[in-house]
Amino acid sequence: MFKFLKIAFRVIWAVCMIVSCVTFGVVYGWQRHGWMGAIALGFVGLVAGTFLGYSPEFLLQILHVM
């Protein structure tokens, strides 16, 4: 049961991080640079969201350094 909850949490975490990073990248790119910026920064958000979604500890380490 605990293993299932851990896997479910990781899947939910990864999906939330990827969606939020892509959304932020697209909105920021659209406001500053138009279509090309939305596409480019959406892709950057996808890559960043993948790294942040891989491990919640990674995000906490980044926040701790700041």
Secondary structure as UniProt FT lines:
FT   HELIX           2..33
FT   HELIX           35..54
FT   HELIX           56..65
//
